[in-house]
Amino acid sequence: MAKAKAKTKKKSNILRENAVVNYLRDTRAELRKVHWPSREEAWGLTQIVLLVTVSAALFLGLLDYLFAREMKGLISGSPIAIGIVVVFAIAGVLVALILGRQTA
């Protein structure tokens, strides 16, 4: 009985080891198929990512600033802020109607 358990344990270790070795071989083979960019390509792509990230951060920061100013104006009851909200609400409804007609 003890020999049978030892054999199955030994077989499972061999199978597990083979599975790990096969996995590592397959991973290495797949990594050889990858097209790695040159240093120039990598730098160009990095610049694009940085440019898009900084642009998005500036745009979102500007929107945050404008919304904060608008909310301050609404809370204080400024007629200019209320007028801006009304104009944007009307423009939003008109855009929704126009887009709804185009898709129908």
N, C-alpha and C positions, 0 to 999 in steps of 0.2 A: 504494500500500500504506500509506504514511504517513497519507494522508488518511482512509482507512478506520478506522485506529486512532484518529485524532483525533476522528472522528465518534462512534465507540462510546464513547470516553472522555468526550466532551462529553455524550452521552445519559445515560451512567451517572451523571454528576454531577448532571444535571437531575433524574433519577429519584430519586437519593438525597436531593437537596434537597427535592423534593416530598414524599418519604416523611417527612422530618423535620418539614416544615411541617404535613403532615396529622396527624402524631402530636401535635404541639403544639396544633393546633386541636381535635382530638378530646379531648385532656386538658383543655383549657380548657372545652369544652362539658360534659364530665362533672363537672368541679368546680362548674359553675354549678347542676347538678342536686342537689348535696349539700345536705342540711338542716343548716346550721351552727347549733349551740346558741347561745342568748343568753348574756350574761355570767352571769346568775343560774343558768341551767341548768348551765353549765360549772362554776361554783363549787359548786353542790350535788353534782354528780357527782364533783368533786375531793374534797369532804369524805367522800363515801362510800368512795372508793378509799383515802384516808388512814386512815379508821376501820378498814376491813377489813385493811389492811396492818399497822397497829399491833396490832390484835387477834390476827392470825395470828402476828406476831413474838412477842408476849407468850405466847401459847399454846405455840408451839414452844420458846421459852426455858424455860418451866415444865416441859415434857416432858423437855427436855434435862437440866435440873437434877435432876428426879426419877430419870431413868434413870442419871445419873452417881452419885447417892447409892446407888441400888440396886446398881449394879455394884461400888461400893466395899464395900458390905455383903457381897456375894457373895464378893468376893475375900478379904475378911478372915474369912469363915466365920461371919458373924452369923446366928443362928437366926431372927431376925425377918426378915431379907432373904430367907433361903431359904424361909420360910413364905409371904412375899408372892409369890414366884415360883411356888410350888406352887399357891396360891389362884388366881392369874391363869391358870396353865396349865389347871387344872380348869375355870375359868369359860370359857376359850377353847374347850375341847373341848365343853362343854355348848352353847355358842352355835352352834358348827359343827354339832352334831347337830340342834339345833332348826331351824336354817335349812335343813339338808339335808332334813329331813322336810317342811318347808313347800314346797319347790320340787319335791318328788317327787310 
